[in-house]
Amino acid sequence: MRDFDNNDGHMIFGGMRAETIADRFGTPVYVTDENLVRENYRKIYNAFSRHMDTVIHYACKANTSLAILRILEQEGSCIDAVSIGEVLTCMKAGFQPARILYTGTSVSSSELKMVSDLNVPINIDSVSELERLAKMRTDIPISVRITPGIGSGHCDKVITGSEGSKFGIPMDAAVRTYGRALELGFKPVGIHAHIGSGGYTAEPFIETVSILADLTNQIKDEHGLDLKTINMGGGFKVPYKPNEPEMDIGEIADAVTDIILNETSVKTIALEPGRYIVCDTTLLLTRCNDVKRSGTKNYIGVDAGFNTLIRPAFYDSYHHVAISNKFNKACEGKYDIVGPICETGDFLARDRVLPVPEEGDVIAVYNAGAYAFSMSSTYNSRPLCKEVLVKDGNAELIRESENIEDLWRHQIIPKRLL
């Protein structure tokens, strides 16, 4: 977990006091440090590119803020997109179609046509998708997503590579699927697997690349097809708790590139980090509305709930919290941080030891850059919140908050009810 500076009891983020940002823009608000986004991208790119040609496909489902996408476009990133909405959003942010890889699942024919009409390379998820795409066009770069029978992730809901997964082509059908692609007139350029999100150890990633390397050689032997790229997916662990060790991304890079370079003729590795690039770049700032004791529990009631950050309620995920304006105060009690949503499951953190809270305090929720705003909702008719970008002591609004009228914008009352 990333540490932040303390200036006379005030948390410093992006060169600014966190509560100053909260006072200026209001709460709840997501705040991202541009320098940290660039730092994380360069760290993972450099770890792999020192060994071989490397393509980073940022998994934009983690965070599709246009400003953050622009930062990554400037850094030279490519994109992993899973919907036509993500494809168009990334193009809006300046990505050319050739730098976007579409990896959908349960893809409709209409969406498949929209993606192919944009000349976006497609990662095939099923034989059905392959056959349907062939009726539209075959002159588009494709790769095939393989289910390697290996799962890795922080909980069952995000493990994607296990045997029987809804994602990809079963491993025993992989070579045959490439043969069918050639029969249909395609010229596949790569092979892909994704085993899950937030994996804790290096071994599943290394085993997955070993499987992909073996399949690459089988495809070459049986079909005479030289694939250009092995795409190992993403899902690299990010530490969410204090003193939790980081995943050694250099160790993974050393091992998987060694396999590819020594066991195949493939010259390019691709990977799809999302969480790794944006997770620890962002704080959710939320203001204390209420402090109460109820039976055996002490509660800090804040203005962000699971409509703003659903991960704790949905995945039982841990997010570190701190009172940003009491950053050097002694911790004196244990509290649950809960939101304004009308459900008992509405919480951001449980049993956290904190300084004595007061109404008006600004609570900082760490590691809020990945799957946070992108999974937020308008439940309880609460509008989506703002996003702010900070850099070297300057803060800029990059997303306006919605208002109540935005919630009604696309609703229609039939005339007979008026």
C-alpha positions as CSV (number, residue, x, y, z in Angstrom):
1,M,0.0,0.0,0.0
2,R,1.3,3.4,-0.9
3,D,2.2,5.8,1.9
4,F,1.5,9.6,1.7
5,D,3.3,12.5,3.3
6,N,2.2,14.1,6.6
7,N,2.4,17.8,6.9
8,D,1.6,19.0,10.5
9,G,-1.2,16.4,10.8
10,H,-2.5,16.8,7.3
11,M,-2.4,14.2,4.6
12,I,-0.6,15.4,1.4
13,F,-1.7,14.0,-1.9
14,G,-0.4,15.2,-5.2
15,G,1.3,18.1,-3.5
16,M,-1.9,19.3,-1.8
17,R,-3.7,18.8,1.5
18,A,-6.4,16.3,1.0
19,E,-9.0,18.3,2.9
20,T,-8.2,21.4,0.8
21,I,-9.2,19.4,-2.3
22,A,-12.4,18.2,-0.5
23,D,-13.2,21.8,0.6
24,R,-12.7,23.1,-2.9
25,F,-14.6,20.5,-4.9
26,G,-16.9,19.0,-2.3
27,T,-17.4,15.4,-1.3
28,P,-17.6,12.6,-2.2
29,V,-14.9,13.0,-4.8
30,Y,-12.3,10.8,-6.5
31,V,-8.9,12.4,-6.7
32,T,-6.1,10.9,-8.9
33,D,-2.4,11.9,-9.0
34,E,-1.3,12.1,-12.6
35,N,2.4,11.5,-11.7
36,L,1.5,8.2,-10.0
37,V,-0.4,7.0,-13.1
38,R,2.7,7.7,-15.3
39,E,5.0,6.1,-12.7
40,N,3.0,2.9,-12.5
41,Y,2.7,2.5,-16.3
42,R,6.5,3.0,-16.7
43,K,7.3,0.6,-14.0
44,I,5.4,-2.3,-15.5
45,Y,6.4,-1.5,-19.1
46,N,10.1,-1.2,-18.3
47,A,10.0,-4.5,-16.3
48,F,9.0,-6.4,-19.5
49,S,10.4,-4.3,-22.3
50,R,14.0,-4.7,-21.1
51,H,13.7,-8.3,-22.2
52,M,11.7,-8.2,-25.4
53,D,9.2,-6.2,-27.5
54,T,6.3,-5.4,-25.1
55,V,2.8,-4.1,-25.7
56,I,0.8,-2.8,-22.7
57,H,-3.0,-3.1,-23.2
58,Y,-4.4,-1.0,-20.3
59,A,-7.5,-2.9,-19.1
60,C,-9.7,0.2,-19.2
61,K,-12.6,-1.4,-17.4
62,A,-10.6,-0.5,-14.2
63,N,-11.1,3.2,-14.9
64,T,-12.4,4.9,-18.1
65,S,-12.0,8.5,-17.1
66,L,-11.1,10.4,-20.3
67,A,-8.3,12.3,-18.6
68,I,-6.7,9.2,-17.3
69,L,-7.0,7.5,-20.7
70,R,-5.3,10.6,-22.2
71,I,-2.4,10.3,-19.8
72,L,-1.9,6.6,-20.8
73,E,-2.3,7.4,-24.5
74,Q,0.6,9.9,-24.1
75,E,2.6,7.2,-22.4
76,G,2.3,5.0,-25.4
77,S,-0.1,2.5,-23.9
78,C,-2.6,0.4,-25.9
79,I,-6.0,-0.7,-24.7
80,D,-7.8,-3.8,-23.6
81,A,-11.5,-3.1,-24.1
82,V,-14.4,-5.4,-23.3
83,S,-17.4,-3.5,-24.8
84,I,-18.2,-1.2,-27.7
85,G,-18.7,1.6,-25.1
86,E,-15.1,1.2,-23.9
87,V,-13.9,1.1,-27.5
88,L,-15.6,4.4,-28.4
89,T,-14.6,6.0,-25.1
90,C,-10.9,5.1,-25.8
91,M,-11.2,6.5,-29.3
92,K,-12.7,9.7,-27.9
93,A,-9.6,9.9,-25.7
94,G,-7.3,9.7,-28.7
95,F,-6.5,6.0,-29.2
96,Q,-6.3,4.8,-32.8
97,P,-8.3,1.6,-33.5
98,A,-5.1,-0.4,-34.1
99,R,-4.1,0.3,-30.5
100,I,-7.3,-1.2,-29.1
101,L,-7.8,-4.9,-28.6
102,Y,-11.5,-5.9,-28.1
103,T,-12.0,-8.9,-25.8
104,G,-15.7,-9.3,-25.3
105,T,-17.6,-12.3,-24.0
106,S,-21.2,-13.2,-24.9
107,V,-20.7,-10.8,-27.8
108,S,-23.8,-10.0,-29.9
109,S,-23.6,-9.9,-33.6
110,S,-24.6,-6.2,-33.7
111,E,-21.7,-5.3,-31.3
112,L,-19.3,-7.5,-33.2
113,K,-20.2,-5.7,-36.4
114,M,-19.7,-2.3,-34.8
115,V,-16.3,-3.2,-33.5
116,S,-15.2,-4.8,-36.8
117,D,-16.4,-1.8,-38.8
118,L,-14.1,0.4,-36.7
119,N,-11.1,-1.8,-37.7
120,V,-10.4,-2.7,-34.1
121,P,-8.4,-6.0,-33.6
122,I,-10.6,-8.6,-32.0
123,N,-9.7,-11.3,-29.4
124,I,-12.1,-14.2,-30.2
125,D,-13.9,-15.6,-27.2
126,S,-15.9,-18.4,-28.8
127,V,-16.2,-20.5,-32.0
128,S,-19.7,-18.9,-32.4
129,E,-18.1,-15.5,-32.4
130,L,-15.4,-16.6,-34.9
131,E,-18.0,-18.0,-37.3
132,R,-20.2,-14.9,-37.1
133,L,-17.3,-12.5,-37.6
134,A,-16.3,-14.5,-40.7
135,K,-19.6,-13.6,-42.3
136,M,-18.8,-9.9,-41.8
137,R,-15.2,-9.8,-42.7
138,T,-11.9,-11.8,-42.4
139,D,-9.4,-9.1,-43.1
140,I,-9.1,-7.9,-39.5
141,P,-6.4,-8.9,-37.0
142,I,-7.6,-11.5,-34.6
143,S,-6.2,-13.5,-31.7
144,V,-7.9,-16.2,-29.7
145,R,-8.6,-16.2,-26.0
146,I,-7.7,-19.6,-24.4
147,T,-9.1,-20.9,-21.1
148,P,-5.9,-22.4,-19.7
149,G,-7.5,-24.2,-16.7
150,I,-5.7,-22.0,-14.3
151,G,-7.5,-19.5,-12.0
152,S,-6.1,-16.7,-10.0
153,G,-7.7,-13.7,-8.2
154,H,-8.6,-12.0,-5.0
155,C,-12.1,-13.8,-4.8
156,D,-14.1,-16.3,-6.7
157,K,-16.1,-13.6,-8.6
158,V,-13.0,-12.4,-10.5
159,I,-11.3,-15.7,-11.4
160,T,-11.6,-16.1,-15.1
161,G,-9.2,-18.8,-16.3
162,S,-10.3,-21.9,-14.5
163,E,-11.6,-25.0,-16.3
164,G,-15.3,-24.5,-17.1
165,S,-15.1,-20.7,-17.1
166,K,-17.5,-18.7,-19.2
167,F,-14.5,-17.1,-20.9
168,G,-12.5,-18.2,-23.9
169,I,-11.9,-21.4,-25.8
170,P,-11.2,-24.6,-23.8
171,M,-7.6,-25.6,-24.0
172,D,-8.3,-28.9,-25.7
173,A,-10.0,-27.1,-28.6
174,A,-7.5,-24.3,-29.0
175,V,-5.4,-25.8,-31.8
176,R,-8.5,-26.9,-33.7
177,T,-10.0,-23.4,-33.4
178,Y,-6.9,-21.8,-35.1
179,G,-7.3,-24.4,-37.9
180,R,-10.9,-23.3,-38.3
181,A,-9.9,-19.6,-38.3
182,L,-7.5,-20.3,-41.2
183,E,-10.2,-22.2,-43.1
184,L,-12.5,-19.2,-42.8
185,G,-9.8,-16.9,-44.2
186,F,-8.5,-15.3,-41.1
187,K,-4.8,-14.8,-40.4
188,P,-4.5,-14.9,-36.6
189,V,-1.7,-12.9,-35.1
190,G,-1.8,-13.8,-31.4
191,I,-2.9,-16.0,-28.6
192,H,-4.3,-14.8,-25.3
193,A,-5.3,-15.9,-21.8
194,H,-6.5,-14.1,-18.7
195,I,-6.7,-16.0,-15.4
196,G,-8.3,-13.5,-13.1
197,S,-7.9,-10.2,-11.2
198,G,-5.7,-9.5,-8.2
199,G,-3.7,-12.8,-8.2
200,Y,-1.3,-13.1,-5.2
201,T,1.5,-15.2,-6.5
202,A,3.7,-15.3,-9.6
203,E,3.4,-19.1,-10.3
204,P,-0.1,-19.0,-12.1
205,F,1.1,-16.3,-14.5
206,I,4.3,-18.3,-15.3
207,E,2.3,-21.5,-15.7
208,T,-0.1,-19.8,-18.0
209,V,2.6,-18.4,-20.3
210,S,4.2,-21.9,-20.4
211,I,0.8,-23.3,-21.6
212,L,0.5,-20.5,-24.2
213,A,4.0,-21.1,-25.4
214,D,3.3,-24.8,-25.9
215,L,0.0,-24.1,-27.7
216,T,1.9,-21.6,-30.0
217,N,4.3,-24.4,-31.0
218,Q,1.5,-26.9,-31.6
219,I,-0.4,-24.4,-33.8
220,K,2.8,-23.8,-35.8
221,D,3.4,-27.5,-36.2
222,E,-0.1,-28.4,-37.2
223,H,-1.1,-25.4,-39.2
224,G,2.1,-23.7,-40.2
225,L,1.0,-20.5,-38.5
226,D,3.6,-18.3,-36.9
227,L,1.9,-16.2,-34.2
228,K,3.4,-12.8,-33.5
229,T,2.2,-12.2,-30.0
230,I,1.6,-14.0,-26.7
231,N,-0.8,-12.0,-24.5
232,M,-0.6,-13.2,-20.9
233,G,-3.5,-11.0,-19.7
234,G,-3.4,-9.0,-16.5
235,G,-4.6,-9.4,-12.9
236,F,-1.4,-8.5,-11.1
237,K,-1.7,-8.0,-7.3
238,V,-1.7,-4.6,-5.8
239,P,-1.3,-4.3,-2.0
240,Y,-4.4,-2.9,-0.2
241,K,-3.3,-3.2,3.4
242,P,-0.5,-1.6,5.4
243,N,2.8,-3.5,5.2
244,E,1.4,-5.9,2.6
245,P,4.2,-6.9,0.2
246,E,4.1,-5.9,-3.4
247,M,4.1,-8.5,-6.2
248,D,7.5,-8.7,-7.7
249,I,6.6,-7.7,-11.2
250,G,10.3,-8.0,-12.3
251,E,10.3,-11.7,-11.2
252,I,7.3,-12.4,-13.4
253,A,8.7,-10.5,-16.3
254,D,12.1,-12.3,-16.1
255,A,10.4,-15.7,-16.0
256,V,7.7,-15.3,-18.7
257,T,9.9,-13.6,-21.2
258,D,12.5,-16.3,-20.7
259,I,9.9,-18.9,-21.6
260,I,8.8,-17.1,-24.7
261,L,12.2,-16.3,-26.0
262,N,13.7,-19.7,-25.4
263,E,10.7,-21.9,-26.2
264,T,9.0,-20.2,-29.1
265,S,9.7,-18.0,-32.1
266,V,7.3,-15.3,-30.8
267,K,9.0,-11.8,-30.6
268,T,6.3,-9.8,-28.8
269,I,4.7,-10.1,-25.4
270,A,1.5,-8.3,-24.5
271,L,-0.1,-7.9,-21.1
272,E,-3.2,-6.2,-19.8
273,P,-2.7,-4.5,-16.4
274,G,-5.6,-2.3,-15.2
275,R,-5.6,-2.3,-11.5
276,Y,-1.8,-2.3,-11.3
277,I,-1.6,1.0,-13.2
278,V,-4.4,3.0,-11.6
279,C,-5.4,1.4,-8.2
280,D,-3.1,3.3,-5.8
281,T,-3.1,6.5,-7.8
282,T,-6.5,7.6,-6.4
283,L,-8.2,8.5,-3.2
284,L,-11.9,8.7,-2.5
285,L,-12.4,11.7,-0.2
286,T,-15.6,11.6,1.8
287,R,-16.8,13.8,4.7
288,C,-18.0,12.7,8.1
289,N,-21.6,13.6,8.5
290,D,-22.3,11.7,11.8
291,V,-20.6,10.0,14.7
292,K,-22.7,7.5,16.7
293,R,-22.5,4.6,19.0
294,S,-25.0,1.8,18.6
295,G,-24.8,-1.1,21.0
296,T,-21.3,-2.6,20.6
297,K,-20.4,-0.6,17.5
298,N,-19.0,2.9,16.9
299,Y,-20.0,4.4,13.5
300,I,-18.6,7.1,11.3
301,G,-21.3,8.1,8.9
302,V,-19.9,9.6,5.7
303,D,-21.4,10.9,2.4
304,A,-20.0,8.1,0.3
305,G,-21.7,4.7,0.3
306,F,-21.6,1.5,-1.7
307,N,-23.2,3.6,-4.5
308,T,-19.8,5.4,-4.7
309,L,-17.5,2.4,-3.8
310,I,-19.1,-1.0,-4.0
311,R,-16.0,-3.2,-3.6
312,P,-16.2,-3.6,0.2
313,A,-19.8,-4.6,0.1
314,F,-19.7,-6.7,-3.1
315,Y,-16.3,-8.4,-2.8
316,D,-15.7,-7.9,1.0
317,S,-12.6,-6.0,-0.1
318,Y,-10.3,-4.2,2.3
319,H,-9.6,-0.5,1.6
320,H,-7.4,1.4,4.0
321,V,-8.9,4.5,5.5
322,A,-7.5,7.5,7.3
323,I,-8.8,10.8,8.7
324,S,-6.9,13.1,6.4
325,N,-7.0,16.2,8.7
326,K,-5.9,14.1,11.7
327,F,-3.1,12.3,10.0
328,N,-0.7,12.4,13.0
329,K,-3.3,11.9,15.8
330,A,-3.2,8.9,18.1
331,C,-5.7,6.2,17.3
332,E,-8.1,5.9,20.2
333,G,-11.1,3.8,19.1
334,K,-12.4,1.3,16.6
335,Y,-15.0,2.3,14.1
336,D,-17.1,1.2,11.1
337,I,-17.2,3.7,8.3
338,V,-20.7,3.5,6.8
339,G,-22.6,5.5,4.1
340,P,-26.0,7.0,3.5
341,I,-27.5,4.1,1.6
342,C,-30.5,2.5,3.1
343,E,-29.1,-1.0,3.5
344,T,-27.2,-2.6,6.4
345,G,-24.5,-3.8,3.9
346,D,-23.6,-0.2,3.1
347,F,-20.1,0.1,4.5
348,L,-16.6,1.2,3.3
349,A,-14.6,-0.2,6.2
350,R,-15.2,-2.2,9.4
351,D,-13.4,-2.3,12.7
352,R,-10.8,0.3,11.9
353,V,-8.7,1.9,14.7
354,L,-8.7,5.7,14.1
355,P,-8.4,9.0,16.0
356,V,-11.5,10.4,17.6
357,P,-13.7,11.5,14.7
358,E,-15.7,14.7,14.4
359,E,-18.4,15.8,12.1
360,G,-16.7,17.6,9.1
361,D,-13.6,15.4,9.1
362,V,-12.4,14.3,5.7
363,I,-12.0,10.5,5.4
364,A,-9.5,9.3,2.8
365,V,-10.2,5.9,1.3
366,Y,-7.1,4.4,-0.3
367,N,-6.6,2.4,-3.5
368,A,-9.7,3.8,-5.1
369,G,-8.5,4.1,-8.7
370,A,-9.5,0.7,-10.0
371,Y,-13.1,-0.7,-10.2
372,A,-14.3,2.2,-8.0
373,F,-15.9,5.0,-10.0
374,S,-16.3,2.6,-12.9
375,M,-18.6,0.4,-10.8
376,S,-20.5,3.2,-9.0
377,S,-24.2,3.6,-9.4
378,T,-27.1,6.0,-8.7
379,Y,-28.8,3.7,-6.2
380,N,-31.1,5.5,-3.8
381,S,-31.3,8.2,-6.5
382,R,-27.9,9.6,-5.5
383,P,-26.0,11.2,-8.4
384,L,-22.6,10.1,-9.5
385,C,-19.8,12.1,-7.9
386,K,-16.9,14.3,-9.2
387,E,-13.5,13.3,-10.3
388,V,-10.4,15.5,-9.9
389,L,-6.9,15.2,-11.2
390,V,-3.9,16.6,-9.2
391,K,-0.4,17.2,-10.3
392,D,2.4,18.9,-8.4
393,G,0.1,20.9,-6.2
394,N,-2.5,21.8,-8.8
395,A,-6.0,20.3,-9.0
396,E,-8.4,20.2,-11.9
397,L,-11.9,19.0,-12.3
398,I,-12.0,16.1,-14.8
399,R,-15.6,15.0,-14.3
400,E,-18.5,17.1,-13.1
401,S,-20.8,15.5,-10.6
402,E,-24.3,14.6,-11.7
403,N,-27.4,16.4,-10.3
404,I,-30.8,15.1,-9.7
405,E,-32.1,16.3,-13.1
406,D,-29.5,14.0,-14.7
407,L,-31.2,11.0,-13.1
408,W,-34.4,11.9,-14.9
409,R,-32.9,12.8,-18.2
410,H,-33.7,9.7,-20.1
411,Q,-37.0,8.8,-18.4
412,I,-40.4,9.2,-20.1
413,I,-43.8,9.4,-18.4
414,P,-46.5,8.1,-20.8
415,K,-49.0,10.8,-21.7
416,R,-51.8,8.8,-20.3
417,L,-50.3,9.1,-16.9
418,L,-50.0,12.9,-17.0
